[in-house]
């Protein structure tokens, strides 16, 4: 792409070719991409090589419906997996973009949410009671859409909104506009879903939402947010969910760093960074990480089912990703042909056939207040609408120019994407706000969160096969909760050769032949007679128990084992979803993370039932663990980041299961 900056911008405004504008965090430039558009069916079809075999750059707009590639449920609205094959690229400074892009506001009419506050609050109540309350998962994200009619030319609207986001939004990982035939997407996404570069995969779970009060956030107002149990648990649960994905694509499972503070114009979030090594094709990495739990829920597969049950319309591109595949430099040590950079498609406005749509969602957990979640959707929509000028802006949130800063604990503010040093670039906006993460009290509150987490995931670790169970093997049966990927990684760290098989694919022969069966966790009521999955998991546990060969049962499978041994099952009065408890496991105090709605329960004080030793709560009788000849089980998730004593407890239970049975 050649010509002066005004020529390039004029071509974008008046031409007909598809284009993308991207301002990435930390860069003083706006990237301008033009090329050809093709729609493909599958991620594997994204054309990373040209017909002549040369590698090519591709920007793919991946819709939520693509999650069906993983076998998950989704409303099918036909949104295409759209690829911009980059034929030409240029760049311009953020200052030039701010000076030359159109700035007149785009008028909206007939604006409002597609469903009312009361209806949305009712959906929230139903999901908490009927889904979380009956054990279908730990958290779910339910969205609604702000819509309006727009009469402006779509290309002009896209350029205008992009400029407004550059000028007035801050904290964005990508600020972007993508204009393709019949479709416009403009956004300021705060969250990098997944990136892969040089063999290093990075994920960036963000959760917890603090809506800034009038006049902006202060250390005092932020302290209450950071001290909130609900917000803290929400972040821990999404970190657990993304570690499941990292453990599936990375040989070293993934290491946690953080937490960090991330401020945007109207909202503040907390985040962690997860990093690990992988040699997978970047399209495979993207497939295995569809999609972020921060915009779907946990466990992922069941979250998709819950979304389909309760959302009133298809998602389109909301919660999908914009995935930029760039040919890797020759000699890339990771071995992949392309680098991947894929932000989540949130805080994004879509314009199709004259209708503007801004989808927003709230993360629902057991502590959620329905009208508090209504307010969260208002805050998120206002962040986008205020930035593009559709609703009044709070002057205290405006910038000098360009997207601004990501604020990390203990860091000072660093300009991102060209935040101008000269206020003349945007004379009406005030100076940059102070970095709240530099406040000692805020930094201490952030750092204190890690005291609750498992050191295993905070420290470098690799499955080198030299652990205490080297030479042994395990077959992990997945009951639709990918906690099994984290569990398998820990098993490998302990020396076992571990393999995962889904519940509906494992054969009786595999169950009989495996040295150790690890019957895994999953959502739902273990007593449900109508569930094919429950029937199969009961058969797995029964067959293995009857054989007398080593068995370790986790969470759901622990409940099934208890039932098989004659121990009663009951629903908890309040679900334990993302709950950390200190419990007695056969005489050893252990800090363990729980994700359960149902429990095995004995009379308080019971320590043995038949052939099984019982570790139970002395007051409630809730059974935390079982052990007997060639078997052991645990209700909690030893693989969770919440299980500080997870590895030592897991090693003890495996040792029990593998121990020879005395005659």
Helices and strands as residue ranges (DSSP letters): H 5-14, E 19-24, E 29-40, G 43-45, E 58-62, G 64-70, E 81-93, H 94-100, E 108-113, H 117-126, I 127-132, E 139-150, H 154-168, E 174-180, E 183-189, E 192-197, E 200-203, E 206-211, H 219-226, H 229-249, E 255-263, E 267-277, H 282-288, G 293-295, E 297-298, H 300-310, E 321-327, E 338-344, E 348-352, E 355-364, H 370-387, G 395-397, G 423-426, G 436-438, H 440-448, G 449-452, H 455-458, E 473-478, H 483-493, E 497-502, H 508-513, E 516-519, H 532-547, E 551-554, H 556-564, E 568-585, E 588-601, E 608-609, E 612-616, E 623-628, E 631-634, H 646-658
